Amino acid sequence: MHLCKALKVSRAGYYKWLNRKPSPKGQRLEKLIEMIVHTYNKFNGIYGYRRITIYLNHYLGAKVNHKCVHRLMKLLKLKAVIRQKRYNYKPHTPNHVAENILNRAFQEEYKPMEVLLTDVTELPYGNNSKAYLSAILDYGVQKIIAFKLSHHNNNALVRDTFSQIENQLIPNKTLIHSDRGFQYTSHFFREYISRNDVIHSMSRVGKCIDNGPMESFWGILKSEMPQLEAYDTFEELNDALQSYIEFYNMERVPLSMGLRIPA
């Protein structure tokens, strides 16, 4: 037993180790490892330790906590293959900032053109192409009163959107609420607010819920329209948006409004 001598282990100790039975704890860990590897492979590696923990407990009756699963997966070098989101946000220095005057007062009753919410979102189409949609939601009537699709996200996009409603604004009455995007903090938009003698309100930094109804509209649009990638051209996407927004304004019945047509 040259190996025992080299490792300074007695022959009796070696045979005892060789013939030993795993402890209940060891058996449980071996079973957990087997289930973790099975689950990881079953879902092609898209589950991280949290979702694997849920699966083990709810479907396999494992009764294990996430810390144990995380530790075992780390030892096994198993990691979810889902790509992490990459944020290429470049902070800008705003030229003009307004207070959050609206302050999430979404429970109030508003007349048409009293509270307007606005934002810009990105939409995919074709072969990895992107378009940018700017829209204005009249919160009092729950209607999209202006929108513009563009190849570029710039001041001109917002200018062309707001030019559609400029003659409808009510001086000293209309409140326009936006986030702190570069278009809305620009000299151009400040001049638009001043020229039309309206009120500008802005969401706080990192508080997208301050513009919640507008964010909700983006979510509804992206979930209810057909697959956006299905549109091969910018023109097809624009036509589809025209049809959907007409439907949203005139036909769609949201339960939150008591089955009342928005417009």
SVG drawing of the C-alpha trace seen along z (x, -y; Angstrom):
<svg xmlns="http://www.w3.org/2000/svg" viewBox="-69 -83 74 85">
<polyline fill="none" stroke="black" stroke-width="0.4" points="0.0,0.0 2.5,-2.6 -0.3,-5.2 -1.3,-4.9 2.3,-5.4 2.8,-8.4 -0.4,-10.0 0.4,-8.9 -3.0,-7.1 -3.3,-3.7 -4.5,-0.7 -7.4,-0.3 -8.4,-3.9 -8.4,-3.6 -10.6,-0.5 -12.9,-2.1 -13.3,-5.1 -13.7,-2.8 -16.5,-0.8 -18.3,-3.6 -21.9,-4.5 -22.8,-8.2 -24.5,-10.0 -28.1,-11.1 -26.9,-14.6 -24.5,-13.4 -27.2,-11.4 -29.5,-14.4 -26.8,-16.6 -26.1,-13.9 -29.8,-13.8 -30.0,-17.6 -27.1,-17.8 -28.7,-15.2 -32.0,-17.2 -30.2,-20.5 -28.2,-19.1 -31.3,-17.4 -33.4,-20.7 -30.6,-22.8 -30.2,-20.6 -34.0,-20.1 -34.4,-23.8 -31.3,-24.3 -29.5,-26.3 -32.0,-29.3 -32.8,-28.8 -30.7,-30.5 -30.6,-29.4 -33.8,-31.2 -36.0,-29.6 -34.3,-26.2 -35.1,-26.5 -38.8,-27.2 -38.9,-24.3 -37.3,-21.9 -39.7,-22.8 -42.9,-23.0 -42.5,-20.2 -39.9,-17.8 -40.8,-18.3 -37.1,-19.1 -37.8,-21.4 -34.5,-23.3 -33.7,-27.0 -32.2,-29.2 -28.9,-29.6 -28.2,-25.9 -29.1,-25.7 -26.9,-28.8 -24.0,-27.2 -24.3,-23.9 -24.6,-25.5 -21.6,-27.5 -19.6,-24.4 -21.0,-22.7 -20.1,-25.9 -23.7,-26.1 -24.9,-29.5 -28.0,-30.7 -27.2,-31.3 -29.7,-34.2 -27.8,-37.2 -27.9,-40.1 -29.4,-43.3 -26.8,-45.9 -27.7,-49.5 -25.9,-52.0 -27.6,-55.0 -25.4,-58.1 -26.3,-60.7 -26.8,-64.2 -26.7,-67.5 -30.3,-69.0 -30.7,-72.6 -34.0,-73.0 -35.7,-70.9 -39.3,-71.3 -40.8,-70.2 -43.0,-67.1 -46.2,-69.2 -48.5,-66.3 -47.1,-64.3 -48.9,-61.1 -52.4,-62.6 -53.8,-60.1 -57.0,-59.5 -58.3,-63.0 -60.9,-63.8 -59.5,-65.9 -61.1,-67.7 -59.8,-67.3 -56.4,-69.0 -55.9,-69.6 -53.2,-66.9 -51.1,-65.6 -48.6,-62.8 -45.8,-62.3 -42.8,-60.0 -40.7,-58.3 -40.3,-54.6 -38.2,-52.3 -39.8,-49.8 -38.0,-47.1 -38.8,-46.1 -37.3,-44.3 -33.8,-42.9 -32.5,-44.5 -33.8,-47.9 -35.2,-50.4 -37.8,-53.1 -38.8,-55.7 -42.4,-56.5 -43.3,-59.7 -46.9,-60.0 -49.1,-62.3 -51.8,-60.9 -54.7,-63.1 -55.2,-61.7 -58.6,-63.3 -60.1,-61.3 -57.6,-58.4 -56.9,-59.1 -53.7,-59.3 -54.1,-62.8 -50.8,-63.0 -48.0,-60.6 -45.1,-60.4 -42.8,-57.6 -39.3,-58.4 -36.0,-56.8 -34.3,-59.0 -34.8,-59.9 -34.2,-63.6 -35.7,-67.0 -37.3,-67.0 -39.4,-63.9 -40.8,-65.6 -41.3,-68.9 -43.3,-67.2 -45.4,-65.4 -46.3,-68.6 -46.9,-70.7 -50.0,-68.5 -51.7,-69.9 -50.3,-73.3 -53.6,-75.1 -55.5,-73.0 -53.4,-73.9 -55.1,-76.0 -52.9,-78.8 -52.3,-78.7 -54.3,-75.5 -52.7,-72.7 -50.1,-70.7 -47.6,-68.6 -45.9,-65.9 -42.8,-64.2 -39.7,-62.4 -36.2,-64.1 -35.2,-62.9 -32.9,-65.2 -35.7,-66.4 -37.9,-67.6 -35.0,-69.3 -33.8,-71.1 -33.9,-74.8 -36.3,-73.9 -38.9,-72.4 -38.6,-75.1 -39.3,-77.7 -42.3,-75.6 -43.7,-75.7 -43.1,-79.4 -44.5,-80.3 -47.8,-78.5 -47.9,-79.6 -48.6,-76.1 -47.3,-74.2 -44.4,-71.7 -44.2,-68.9 -41.4,-66.3 -40.9,-62.9 -38.2,-62.6 -34.9,-60.9 -35.3,-57.2 -39.1,-57.3 -40.8,-56.0 -44.0,-55.5 -44.3,-59.3 -45.4,-58.9 -47.2,-55.6 -50.2,-55.9 -47.8,-56.6 -45.6,-53.7 -48.8,-51.6 -49.8,-52.6 -46.4,-51.5 -46.9,-48.1 -50.4,-47.7 -49.3,-48.7 -46.3,-46.3 -48.4,-43.4 -51.5,-43.8 -50.0,-44.6 -48.8,-41.7 -45.1,-40.7 -43.4,-44.0 -40.5,-42.2 -43.0,-40.9 -43.0,-44.3 -40.3,-44.3 -40.3,-48.0 -40.7,-51.3 -43.8,-52.1 -45.5,-48.8 -44.8,-49.5 -46.2,-53.1 -49.4,-51.8 -49.9,-49.2 -49.4,-51.9 -52.0,-54.1 -54.5,-51.3 -53.8,-50.2 -54.0,-53.7 -57.3,-54.3 -58.5,-51.1 -57.1,-52.1 -58.9,-55.5 -62.2,-54.4 -62.9,-50.7 -60.8,-49.2 -62.6,-48.8 -60.3,-48.7 -61.7,-47.1 -60.2,-49.8 -62.6,-52.3 -65.7,-50.3 -66.1,-48.9 -66.3,-52.5 -64.8,-53.2 -61.8,-55.5 -62.7,-58.2"/>
</svg>
